[in-house]
């Protein structure tokens, strides 16, 4: 096949567009900064391997459990920035491609460009990429985004394994390597253990070979314990508490309120300070839930209930009592008494938003089965883990030192769920029928298709 024929492939054109977009973005707008400058001097200070080893032992006991990610960080920051840029462009492009492959595998689409286009659109338009510079472009990408990319490949491998798709030795090795690297990020290690446990249950139940998934589960469990026992995390928390002295003056309820409300504060705020992407993504997420509920149930009552989160989104910020951060909390709480309704306004709306979203997802994916497992359990787990990552981080004052990068996992998971909702409502098929008068060529998406079919 010559180049001209190769470029006629729609998937190739989409990926070229993605690569060009991220290349231009990295060339023009990214640069080494903040923690990047600190890490850039570390590698040159080592005299031998003993210094290398001693450095990471010290980091584990006095600062962070992400020792494996820090190996790459000190390497990439020590060399010209363009080397990292090449790798990061590849990472974002690969993330979009893997995301589309996961969705296509679940919905049994072969070489379909619809989900690749949708994945590119959602990542480019709704992913707040400037969150990647809050600790420095290089540091944040290596510690946050690259582990998520590895976890996504782990998901794709296991979904293909459940589907009975043969995978070669290189893919198996890459699967195990990605499992190791993704486990370096504390919250992703929690997701990996949960996901691997669910997959093992599916494989045991259906008597499918599970040695590789079991190995992935053991690796993920090891890193979960490794991260949980890291003494450096406690040391780092103590350092940050000194920066936010008011943290120890708050009671448990106040800590929970801040963790809960700060999570939804960004998702409901159309703010130039943190970017509008998170707000737009969450609005689209709620709209897709509403459209799916309307199409599936044709119920005025359910339509009304699923419309309420859009109203809650507007109401969330219509109050002077803010839980979005320690500073906003301190400024506003000094003017009220705990018993006043203003104190519970945002926490109640946060709980309502979470519950309505979860109920909507359960209703949409109810009775959708993959290998005998109800899809509503899997999607609900993904949703709860996504919000749980940000909520758990919000229970520590370190979240305010980490800034908006603490939303990266949450927003990425929301993008994934949105793509599932787009497929569930069959937007691509509607578009072809409405504008071209044709239906999808994929036999699984005939007009009477009911949702996710059981994987063969």
C-alpha positions as CSV (number, residue, x, y, z in Angstrom):
1,X,0.0,0.0,0.0
2,X,1.5,3.4,-1.0
3,X,1.4,6.5,1.2
4,X,-1.5,8.1,-0.7
5,X,-3.8,5.1,-0.3
6,X,-2.7,4.7,3.3
7,X,-3.7,8.4,4.0
8,X,-7.2,7.7,2.7
9,X,-7.9,5.6,5.8
10,X,-10.0,7.7,8.1
11,X,-8.3,6.4,11.3
12,X,-4.9,7.4,9.9
13,X,-6.2,10.9,9.1
14,X,-7.7,11.3,12.5
15,X,-4.5,10.2,14.3
16,X,-2.3,12.5,12.1
17,X,-4.6,15.4,13.0
18,X,-4.2,14.5,16.7
19,X,-0.4,14.2,16.5
20,X,-0.2,17.6,14.7
21,X,-2.4,19.3,17.2
22,X,-0.5,18.1,20.3
23,X,2.9,18.7,18.5
24,X,2.0,22.3,17.9
25,X,0.7,22.7,21.4
26,X,3.8,21.3,22.9
27,X,6.1,23.3,20.7
28,X,4.4,26.6,21.4
29,X,3.0,26.4,24.9
30,X,5.0,23.9,27.0
31,X,8.3,24.4,28.7
32,X,10.2,23.2,31.8
33,X,9.1,25.1,34.9
34,X,8.5,24.8,38.7
35,X,9.4,21.3,39.9
36,X,11.0,20.6,36.6
37,X,13.8,23.0,37.4
38,X,14.3,21.3,40.8
39,X,14.5,17.8,39.4
40,X,16.8,18.9,36.5
41,X,19.8,19.2,38.8
42,X,19.4,15.9,40.6
43,X,20.9,13.5,38.0
44,X,24.1,15.5,37.6
45,X,24.7,15.4,41.4
46,X,25.0,11.6,41.4
47,X,28.6,10.2,41.5
48,X,27.7,6.5,41.3
49,X,24.8,4.1,41.7
50,X,25.1,4.3,45.5
51,X,24.1,8.0,45.3
52,X,21.2,7.1,43.0
53,X,20.0,4.4,45.4
54,X,20.4,6.6,48.5
55,X,18.4,9.4,46.8
56,X,15.3,7.3,46.2
57,X,15.5,5.6,49.6
58,X,15.5,9.1,51.1
59,X,12.5,10.2,48.9
60,X,10.5,7.1,49.9
61,X,11.0,7.7,53.6
62,X,10.8,11.5,53.6
63,X,8.6,12.7,50.7
64,X,6.8,10.4,48.3
65,X,6.1,6.8,47.3
66,X,6.3,7.6,43.5
67,X,10.0,6.5,43.4
68,X,9.6,4.7,40.0
69,X,8.0,7.8,38.4
70,X,10.8,10.0,39.9
71,X,13.4,7.9,38.1
72,X,11.9,9.0,34.8
73,X,11.4,12.6,36.1
74,X,15.0,13.2,36.9
75,X,16.1,11.6,33.6
76,X,13.7,13.7,31.3
77,X,14.3,16.9,33.2
78,X,18.1,16.5,32.9
79,X,18.0,16.4,29.1
80,X,16.7,18.9,26.5
81,X,12.9,19.6,26.9
82,X,12.2,18.6,23.3
83,X,12.9,14.9,24.1
84,X,10.1,14.9,26.7
85,X,7.8,16.8,24.3
86,X,8.2,14.0,21.7
87,X,7.3,11.4,24.4
88,X,4.4,13.4,25.7
89,X,2.9,14.0,22.3
90,X,3.1,10.3,21.8
91,X,1.4,9.7,25.2
92,X,-1.6,12.0,24.5
93,X,-2.0,10.5,21.0
94,X,-1.7,6.9,22.3
95,X,-4.3,7.7,25.1
96,X,-6.8,8.8,22.5
97,X,-6.2,5.7,20.4
98,X,-6.3,3.3,23.4
99,X,-9.5,5.0,24.6
100,X,-11.2,4.4,21.3
101,X,-10.0,0.8,21.2
102,X,-11.5,0.1,24.6
103,X,-14.9,1.5,23.6
104,X,-14.8,-0.3,20.3
105,X,-14.0,-3.6,22.0
106,X,-16.8,-3.2,24.5
107,X,-19.3,-2.4,21.8
108,X,-17.8,-4.9,19.4
109,X,-16.9,-2.5,16.6
110,X,-14.1,-3.3,14.3
111,X,-11.8,-0.6,12.9
112,X,-14.5,2.0,13.5
113,X,-13.5,5.6,13.3
114,X,-16.5,7.0,15.1
115,X,-15.1,6.4,18.6
116,X,-11.6,7.5,17.5
117,X,-13.1,10.9,16.4
118,X,-15.2,11.2,19.6
119,X,-12.2,10.3,21.8
120,X,-10.1,12.9,20.0
121,X,-12.9,15.5,20.3
122,X,-13.4,14.9,24.0
123,X,-9.7,14.9,24.9
124,X,-8.9,18.0,22.9
125,X,-12.0,20.1,23.8
126,X,-12.8,19.0,27.4
127,X,-9.5,17.8,28.9
128,X,-7.9,20.8,30.9
129,X,-4.4,20.2,29.6
130,X,-3.0,23.3,31.4
131,X,-3.5,21.3,34.6
132,X,-0.4,19.5,33.5
133,X,1.8,22.4,34.4
134,X,0.8,22.9,38.0
135,X,3.9,21.0,39.2
136,X,5.8,21.6,36.0
137,X,4.9,20.2,32.6
138,X,7.4,17.3,32.7
139,X,6.8,16.4,36.4
140,X,3.0,16.4,36.2
141,X,2.9,14.4,33.0
142,X,5.2,11.7,34.2
143,X,3.6,11.4,37.7
144,X,-0.1,11.7,36.6
145,X,-0.8,11.3,32.9
146,X,1.7,8.6,31.9
147,X,0.6,6.2,34.7
148,X,-3.0,6.7,33.5
149,X,-2.0,5.9,30.0
150,X,-0.4,2.6,31.3
151,X,-3.6,1.8,33.3
152,X,-5.7,2.4,30.2
153,X,-3.6,-0.1,28.3
154,X,-4.0,-2.6,31.1
155,X,-7.8,-2.1,30.8
156,X,-7.7,-2.7,27.0
157,X,-5.6,-5.8,27.4
158,X,-8.0,-7.4,29.9
159,X,-11.1,-6.4,28.0
160,X,-9.6,-8.0,24.9
161,X,-8.6,-11.1,27.0
162,X,-12.2,-11.4,28.2
163,X,-13.4,-11.1,24.6
164,X,-11.2,-14.1,23.6
165,X,-8.8,-12.0,21.4
166,X,-5.4,-13.5,21.1
167,X,-2.5,-11.2,22.1
168,X,1.2,-11.7,21.3
169,X,4.2,-11.9,23.5
170,X,5.1,-8.2,23.1
171,X,1.5,-7.2,24.1
172,X,1.8,-9.4,27.2
173,X,5.2,-7.9,28.2
174,X,3.8,-4.4,27.7
175,X,0.7,-5.3,29.8
176,X,2.9,-6.3,32.7
177,X,5.2,-3.3,32.4
178,X,2.2,-0.9,32.2
179,X,0.8,-2.6,35.3
180,X,4.0,-1.9,37.2
181,X,4.4,1.7,36.1
182,X,0.7,2.6,36.6
183,X,0.9,1.3,40.2
184,X,3.4,4.1,41.0
185,X,0.6,6.5,41.3
186,X,-1.3,5.9,44.6
187,X,-4.8,6.4,43.4
188,X,-4.4,4.5,40.2
189,X,-3.0,1.6,42.2
190,X,-6.4,1.5,44.0
191,X,-8.2,1.5,40.6
192,X,-5.9,-1.2,39.3
193,X,-6.6,-3.5,42.2
194,X,-10.4,-2.9,42.0
195,X,-10.4,-3.5,38.3
196,X,-8.2,-6.6,38.3
197,X,-10.4,-8.1,41.1
198,X,-13.5,-7.6,39.1
199,X,-11.9,-9.1,35.9
200,X,-10.7,-12.1,37.9
201,X,-14.2,-12.7,39.2
202,X,-15.5,-12.6,35.5
203,X,-12.8,-15.0,34.4
204,X,-13.3,-17.4,37.3
205,X,-17.0,-17.4,36.8
206,X,-16.7,-18.2,33.1
207,X,-13.8,-20.6,33.6
208,X,-11.4,-18.6,31.4
209,X,-7.7,-18.7,31.7
210,X,-6.6,-16.0,34.1
211,X,-2.9,-16.3,34.9
212,X,-1.9,-12.9,33.3
213,X,-4.8,-11.1,35.0
214,X,-3.9,-12.7,38.3
215,X,-0.3,-11.6,37.9
216,X,-1.5,-8.1,37.2
217,X,-3.7,-8.2,40.4
218,X,-0.7,-9.3,42.5
219,X,1.5,-6.6,41.1
220,X,-1.2,-3.9,41.6
221,X,-1.8,-5.2,45.2
222,X,1.9,-5.0,45.9
223,X,2.1,-1.4,44.8
224,X,-1.0,-0.5,46.8
225,X,0.6,-1.8,49.9
226,X,3.9,-0.2,49.0
227,X,2.2,3.2,48.5
228,X,0.1,2.8,51.7
229,X,3.1,2.0,53.9
230,X,5.2,4.8,52.5
231,X,6.4,7.0,55.5
232,X,7.2,9.8,53.2
233,X,3.6,10.5,52.6
234,X,3.1,11.3,56.2
235,X,6.1,13.5,56.3
236,X,4.9,15.4,53.3
237,X,1.5,15.9,54.9
238,X,3.1,17.3,58.0
239,X,5.0,19.8,55.9
240,X,1.9,21.0,54.2
241,X,0.0,21.2,57.5
242,X,2.6,23.8,58.6
243,X,1.6,25.8,55.4
244,X,-2.1,25.5,56.2
245,X,-2.2,25.9,60.0
246,X,-6.0,26.3,60.0
247,X,-6.4,22.7,58.8
248,X,-5.9,21.3,62.3
249,X,-8.5,23.7,63.7
250,X,-11.2,22.1,61.6
251,X,-13.3,19.2,62.7
252,X,-14.0,16.0,60.7
253,X,-17.3,17.3,59.3
254,X,-15.6,20.4,58.0
255,X,-12.8,18.3,56.4
256,X,-15.4,16.1,54.7
257,X,-17.4,19.1,53.5
258,X,-14.4,20.7,51.9
259,X,-13.3,17.5,50.2
260,X,-16.8,16.9,48.9
261,X,-17.6,20.5,47.8
262,X,-14.3,21.3,46.4
263,X,-14.7,18.3,44.0
264,X,-18.0,19.6,42.6
265,X,-17.0,23.3,42.9
266,X,-14.7,23.0,39.9
267,X,-17.2,20.9,37.9
268,X,-19.9,23.4,38.3
269,X,-17.9,26.6,38.0
270,X,-17.5,28.5,34.7
271,X,-14.3,30.2,35.9
272,X,-11.3,31.6,34.0
273,X,-9.1,30.8,37.0
274,X,-9.3,27.0,36.5
275,X,-10.5,26.9,32.9
276,X,-14.0,26.1,31.6
277,X,-13.2,22.6,30.3
278,X,-14.2,20.8,33.5
279,X,-17.5,22.7,33.6
280,X,-18.3,21.9,30.0
281,X,-17.4,18.2,30.4
282,X,-19.6,17.8,33.4
283,X,-22.5,19.6,31.7
284,X,-22.2,17.3,28.7
285,X,-22.0,14.4,31.0
286,X,-25.3,15.4,32.7
287,X,-26.9,16.1,29.3
288,X,-25.9,12.7,28.0
289,X,-27.4,11.0,31.0
290,X,-30.7,13.0,30.4
291,X,-30.8,12.0,26.7
292,X,-30.1,8.3,27.5
293,X,-32.8,8.2,30.2
294,X,-35.3,9.9,27.9
295,X,-34.6,7.6,25.0
296,X,-34.8,4.4,27.1
297,X,-37.7,5.1,29.4
298,X,-39.8,7.9,27.7
299,X,-40.9,9.0,31.2
300,X,-41.7,12.6,32.1
301,X,-40.9,11.9,35.7
302,X,-37.5,10.4,35.0
303,X,-36.7,13.2,32.5
304,X,-37.5,15.8,35.2
305,X,-35.3,14.0,37.8
306,X,-32.4,13.7,35.4
307,X,-32.7,17.4,34.5
308,X,-32.3,18.4,38.1
309,X,-28.4,18.0,38.1
310,X,-28.3,20.8,35.5
311,X,-30.2,23.0,37.8
312,X,-28.0,22.0,40.8
313,X,-25.0,22.9,38.7
314,X,-26.4,26.5,38.4
315,X,-27.4,26.7,42.1
316,X,-24.1,25.4,43.4
317,X,-22.3,28.7,43.2
318,X,-25.2,30.9,44.0
319,X,-24.1,31.4,47.6
320,X,-21.5,33.4,49.5
321,X,-20.6,30.4,51.7
322,X,-17.8,28.6,49.7
323,X,-16.2,25.2,50.5
324,X,-13.9,25.3,47.4
325,X,-10.7,25.7,49.3
326,X,-9.3,26.3,52.8
327,X,-9.0,30.1,52.1
328,X,-12.6,30.4,50.8
329,X,-13.9,28.3,53.7
330,X,-12.0,30.5,56.3
331,X,-13.2,33.7,54.7
332,X,-16.9,32.7,54.6
333,X,-17.2,30.6,57.7
334,X,-16.2,33.4,60.0
335,X,-19.5,35.2,59.1
336,X,-21.9,32.4,59.9
337,X,-22.9,30.0,62.6
338,X,-22.6,26.2,61.9
339,X,-26.4,25.9,62.4
340,X,-27.3,28.2,59.5
341,X,-28.5,26.7,56.3
342,X,-25.8,28.4,54.3
343,X,-23.3,26.0,56.0
344,X,-25.0,22.9,54.5
345,X,-26.0,24.4,51.1
346,X,-23.1,23.3,49.0
347,X,-22.5,19.9,50.9
348,X,-26.2,19.0,50.3
349,X,-26.0,19.9,46.6
350,X,-22.8,17.9,46.3
351,X,-24.4,14.8,47.6
352,X,-27.5,15.3,45.4
353,X,-25.3,15.7,42.3
354,X,-23.4,12.5,43.1
355,X,-26.5,10.5,43.9
356,X,-28.5,11.7,40.8
357,X,-25.5,10.9,38.5
358,X,-25.1,7.5,40.0
359,X,-28.8,6.7,39.8
360,X,-28.9,7.8,36.2
361,X,-25.9,5.6,35.2
362,X,-27.5,2.6,36.9
363,X,-30.8,3.2,35.1
364,X,-29.1,3.5,31.7
365,X,-26.9,0.4,32.0
366,X,-29.4,-1.7,33.8
367,X,-29.7,-5.2,32.3
368,X,-26.7,-4.6,30.0
369,X,-24.5,-7.6,30.4
370,X,-20.9,-8.4,29.6
371,X,-20.0,-12.0,30.2
372,X,-22.8,-12.4,32.7
373,X,-21.8,-9.3,34.7
374,X,-24.3,-6.4,34.8
375,X,-22.7,-3.3,33.2
376,X,-24.3,-1.0,35.7
377,X,-22.0,-2.4,38.4
378,X,-18.9,-1.8,36.2
379,X,-19.9,1.8,35.2
380,X,-21.0,2.7,38.7
381,X,-17.7,1.4,40.0
382,X,-15.8,3.5,37.5
383,X,-17.8,6.6,38.5
384,X,-17.4,6.1,42.2
385,X,-13.7,5.4,41.9
386,X,-13.3,8.5,39.7
387,X,-14.9,10.8,42.3
388,X,-13.3,8.9,45.2
389,X,-9.8,9.8,43.9
390,X,-10.5,13.5,44.2
391,X,-12.5,13.1,47.4
392,X,-9.8,11.1,49.2
393,X,-7.2,13.7,48.2
394,X,-9.4,16.4,49.5
395,X,-9.3,14.9,53.0
396,X,-5.7,16.0,53.2
397,X,-4.4,19.5,53.1
398,X,-1.8,18.4,50.5
399,X,-4.6,18.7,47.9
400,X,-4.3,22.5,48.1
401,X,-0.6,22.4,47.4
402,X,-1.2,20.0,44.5
403,X,-3.8,22.4,42.9
404,X,-5.9,21.4,39.9
405,X,-3.8,18.4,38.9
406,X,-5.8,16.5,41.6
407,X,-8.7,16.4,39.1
408,X,-6.8,14.7,36.3
409,X,-8.0,11.1,37.1
410,X,-11.6,12.3,37.7
411,X,-11.9,14.2,34.4
412,X,-10.3,11.4,32.4
413,X,-12.8,8.9,33.8
414,X,-15.7,11.3,33.1
415,X,-14.5,11.4,29.4
416,X,-14.5,7.6,29.3
417,X,-18.1,7.4,30.7
418,X,-19.2,10.1,28.3
419,X,-18.0,8.0,25.4
420,X,-19.9,5.0,26.7
421,X,-23.0,7.1,27.0
422,X,-22.5,8.4,23.4
423,X,-22.4,4.8,22.2
424,X,-25.3,3.7,24.3
425,X,-27.6,6.4,22.8
426,X,-26.2,5.5,19.3
427,X,-25.5,9.1,18.3
428,X,-23.3,8.0,15.3
429,X,-26.2,5.9,13.9
430,X,-28.6,8.8,14.4
431,X,-26.3,11.2,12.6
432,X,-25.9,9.0,9.6
433,X,-29.6,8.3,9.3
434,X,-30.5,12.0,9.9
435,X,-28.0,13.5,7.4
436,X,-27.2,10.8,5.0
437,X,-30.2,8.5,5.2
438,X,-28.1,5.4,6.0
439,X,-27.5,3.2,9.0
440,X,-24.3,1.9,10.4
441,X,-22.7,-0.9,8.5
442,X,-21.9,-2.6,11.8
443,X,-24.4,-5.4,12.3
444,X,-24.3,-4.9,16.1
445,X,-25.9,-1.5,15.7
446,X,-29.1,-2.3,13.8
447,X,-32.2,-0.2,14.7
448,X,-33.4,-2.8,17.3
449,X,-30.0,-2.9,19.1
450,X,-30.5,-2.7,22.8
451,X,-27.1,-1.7,24.2
452,X,-23.9,-3.5,25.1
453,X,-24.2,-7.1,23.9
454,X,-22.5,-10.0,25.7
455,X,-18.9,-10.4,24.6
456,X,-18.4,-13.6,22.8
